[in-house]
Amino acid sequence: MTFWTKISCMCSVEFNPSACLGANIPILHKLCFILVISNKTLKSAFKIIIGIYCAKIVKEMFSNCANDNDGGGDLPKHESIELSKDLSQAAISQKLPFNNTGTCNQQQLIKLQPLPERGSWSSKLDFILSVVGLAIGLGNVWRFPYLCYKNGGGAFLLPYMLTLFLAGIPMFFMELALGQMLTIGGLGVFKIAPIFKGIGYAAAVMSCWMNVYYIVILAWAVFYFFMSMRADVPWRTCNNWWNTVKCVSQYERQNLPCWNKIINGTSTKMCSVASANLTSSELTDPVKEFWERRALQISQGIDEIGNIRWELAGTLLLVWILCYFCIWKGVKWTGKVVYFTALFPYVLLTVLLIRGITLPGALEGIKFYIIPNFSKLTHSEVWIDAVTQIFFSYGLGLGTLVALGSYNKFTNNVYKDALIVCTVNSSTSMFAGFVIFSVIGFMAHEQQRPVAEVAASGPGLAFLVYPSAVLQLPGSPMWSCLFFFMLLLIGLDSQFCTMEGFITAIIDEWPQLLRKRKEVFIAIVCTISYLVGLTCITQGGMYIFQILDSYAVSGFCLLWLIFFECVSISWCYGVDRFYDGIKDMIGYYPTVWWKFCWCVTTPAICMGVFFFNIVQWTSIKYLDYSYPWWAHAFGWFTALSSMLYIPAYMFWLWKRTPGDLSHKIRTIVRIDEDVALLRQKMQREAYATELEFSSL
């Protein structure tokens, strides 16, 4: 008698003791069978135990079959799963009597506890706003406008738009479609090309670095927000305890007694300040001293970490608490939070634009932003800036878009959604440029300096240029609060959506262990990230922050991930089969343009810019400070901690998989299943996993 005949003998509703006793079953088991069949209650309980035990056996057999990397054996897998369903249903449908008296015995139904539901978006608008909130971050406000000015004004839109249509939108569409197609996070989606699963692990590691460093900017913004809530902003004058004798406001320098002096054969401008003669390059201003000596209390270098800035530790804790409560209840809760965090910044940007364009000098700033300088297009860094800006601002390569798309219904028109979000993202970047440069033009007018000397990017724009500009506005504290509150909202939804992508990838990989404890797991991740992030808010934290910015989440790391991600889908799994999966979702084939981009232009752009970045790489500096060698070594460690996952996992899986070259390629590089079969296989695996979880 086969194993399955024995199981059906033991678990059938009509128990046949003579057949079982005649089967090839150990004598001890036969005695147990004789014992239990004499009592209906024992017989029912026995069926339940055997049903659960069979489910566990089926799960182990299925897992072994699924993990043997042979690419086959689908029929035994399917049969075992169908059998496990029958056994489970037979088991849970058996009823135990409370007592054996009376003609109508009271009965109790034994129920198995299932895994908690994975969750899905409550509405299409929840999904759209969440993706908009992810894609529109700090880079749209403080980096894109500066890159436009730096790289030829309106001429920069040419490489930006070319890169957008050749690489940005195609990858954005691919990641959303991949998540929706397989309904799983950034690790599980690489069942589509198993040898590339290292991309998922690399993205998870890079997300960890991103979560640690990005949120520090929000902590700075909250600190400035609270410091602005007073009668006047504290960076207006040089009469504070943190100021030095070299402090002179930019708006008062024209009143200083200055003269030219020949020093070492060079004419140098000297100014008299507080009975001291200083060169113009030695002068500082209250805005800069507030940033460096009050907010950061920055040390002399990375080897002087100093003390934790407890005020910033408090604001960092506050932002992490906000982030936790934005995602702790899953996407249904997150989808409601983004109604405020994604939409209200547009209100603030509009208010700031209206105020900005009414200021003197605003037109000059806007001219610097939009007037094209086509000679810049011959410089390679212009094209590199366009690529890295698009990939960062669109949130590509981190697995976040895959996670957000995975909570969609399978039939959602993800193609239309991707085009809508990409249009909103790029339009917001351009809109923010008018807001920022109208204010920069005003500041240049007030300081009687060229716009080129005032324009800045990154933290320099948020915490130096704009705070300096609000000094000349009536009601400075109000405008300062609005600006930093806008930064908080723009950055917060990008932060918690990135967190959601990481959480989804990990929980989908180990659902039995983590899905039921999701809130606790999120709290643990937030706590660990907060503790690691404290290193960035010490007195030497700015140096660590820049190391993470320049290495761990740098452009070449992102390009490395996106290249392999694109190749894994378009070349290894097959772009035609991927297109068939998209047709199953939206009902029609998208234009063939995306095939061309996925197969040719996107991989070529990623690799080309990656090598340009490596060839033109120079040691980073913070202002005039040069980092020691060990700081660069640490930076490369953070970069390689994600990048090396991809080749390392490829090597490990290739060596682990048995068979010849052809067999390995069909098993782990280019699998046989199309999207429909792959979804069925994954659903059966999920069902078997739930059976195992329920029987624990």
Buried (B, 14 or more C-beta within 10 A) or exposed (E): EEEEEBBBBBBEEEBBBEEBBEBEBEEEEBEBBEEBBEEEEEBBBBBBEBBBBBBBBBBEBBBEBBEEBBBEBBEEBBEBBEBBBBBBEBBBEBEBBEEEEEEEBEEEEBEBEEBEEBBBBBEBEBBBBBBBBBBBBBBBBBBBBBBBBBBBBEBBBBBBBBBBBBBBBBBBBBBBBBBBBBBBBBBBBBBBBBBBBBBBBBBBBBBBBBBBBBBBBBBBBBBBBBBBEEEEBBBBBBEBEBBEEBBBBBBEBEEBEBEEEEEEEEEEEBBEBEEEEBEEEEBBBBBBBBBBBBBBBBBEBBEEBEEBBEBBBBBBBBBBEBBBBBBBBBBBBBBBBBBBBBEBBBEBBEBBBEBBBEBEBBBBBBEBBBEBBEEBBEEEEBBBBBBBBBBBBBBBBBBBBBBBBBBBEBEBBBBEBBBEBBEBBBEBBBBBBBBBBBBBBBBBBBBEEEBEEBBBBBBBBBBBBBBBBBBBBEEBBEBBBBBBBBBBBBBBBBBBBBBBBBBBBBBBBEBEEBBBEBEEBBEEBBEEBBEBBBBBBBBBBBBBBBBBBBBBBBBBBBBBBBBBBBBBBBBBBBBEBBBBBBEBBBEEEBEEEBBBBBBEBBBBBBBBBBEBBEEEEEEBEBEEBEBEEEBBEBBEEBBEBBBBBBEEBBEEBBEEBEBEEEBBBBBBBBBEBBBEEBBBBBEBBBBBBBBBBBBE
